[in-house]
Amino acid sequence: MAAIIYYHNPRCSKSRQGLALFEARNIELKVRHYLDTPLDIAELTELLARLQSPLASLVRTNETSWKAMNIDIGDQQRTLEAIVEDPRLLQRPIADDGQRAFIGRPPEAMLALLDNA
């Protein structure tokens, strides 16, 4: 099984819950504190492809900074640039094995990475 990268914000309860789910199953993770080490445009583009979800699922659209930017969510380039500018806009948590990625809303959704592992 490929190493799972866990995009984590320790201040987020869902992120902590997701981390606990993997830890309870003794799954080794590479935890990336994305607020400290933000993703760049290339990483976000690749992550979005592995999520196989609409662009809107990657963005925390209720954040004040997102609303202030007044960006069309259909504009992928500008949306990804906004996440680079303000990493708090990245939905969390996300688990990514390099082939597939899942957003942990609910946290149990990320356990799909363990299927067929």
N, C-alpha and C positions, 0 to 999 in steps of 0.2 A: 504494500500500500504506500502510495506517495505521501510525503509529509503534508500535513494539513496546516495551512496558514490561517490563523485566527485573527481577524481584524477586530481589535478589542478597544473598548473605552471602559476602563474600570469604574467610572462614575455612573455608568448605565446599568440599571438593574437587569435588563434583558441580556446584556453582554455578560454580566457576572453569572446569570443563570445558565447561559449557554456554555460558558467555560466550565462550570460545575458539572454539566451533563457529560462533557467529554472526559473530564478528570475522573468522574465516577466509573467510567468505562475503561480507565487506564489508557486513553488514547493520547499519544504524544503529539503535542501541537507546537508550532512555531508561532508564538504570540507576537503580533505586531501592533504596537500602540500607535495607531494611525494618526492620532493628534500630534504625537511627538515626531513621527516619521511618516509624513503625508505621502500619498500615492501621487505619481505624476500622470500626465495625460495618457501615455502609453500603457501604464499599469491599469489605469481605470478602464481604458478601452478593452483591454484583454479580459479584465475581470467582468465587465458587462457582457462580453461574449460568452463567458463560462456560466454566468448566471442564467442565461436564456430567459430573461425577464425583460419587460419594458424598461426603458431608461428611467421612467418615473419611479420605479421601485428602488432605484439606487440612491434617490435623493430624499432627504428629510425636508419636505416641502413646507412643513409647519414652522420651520425655524425663521426667526425674525429676519436674519440676514438674507435668506432666500427670497422672502417676500420683498425686501427692500431692493433686491437686484432686478426684479421685474423681468425675468428671463422666460422666454417661451420654452417650456419643458421639451418641446419637439426639436429644439436646436441642440443636437448632441454635443457639438464642439463647445458651444458656450456653456452648456450645463456642466460638462466635465471641467472646463476652465474654472467655473464657479466652485466646484468641489476642491480643486487644487488651491484656489485662493482662500477658501474657508473649509478646512477638512471636517468641521463639525457637521457639514451638510451631507456627509456620507452616511447612508443608512447603516445601522449596526444592530447586532454583530453580523459578521460574514465569515463563513468557513469555506476555504478554497483548497482543493487538492491538486490544482493545476490542470485538471480536466473538467471538473464541475465545481460550481460554487453555489452556496445557498445562503440566503439572508435568514437570520434567526428571529423571524417574526411569525409564529412563536419560536422560541429557542429550539424546540424539538425538530423543527424543519431541517436544521443543519445535520441531524443524524442520518439523513438520506445519503450522506457521503460514505457511511459505513456499509450501505447496501452493496452487495457484490464486491466487497473489498477483499 
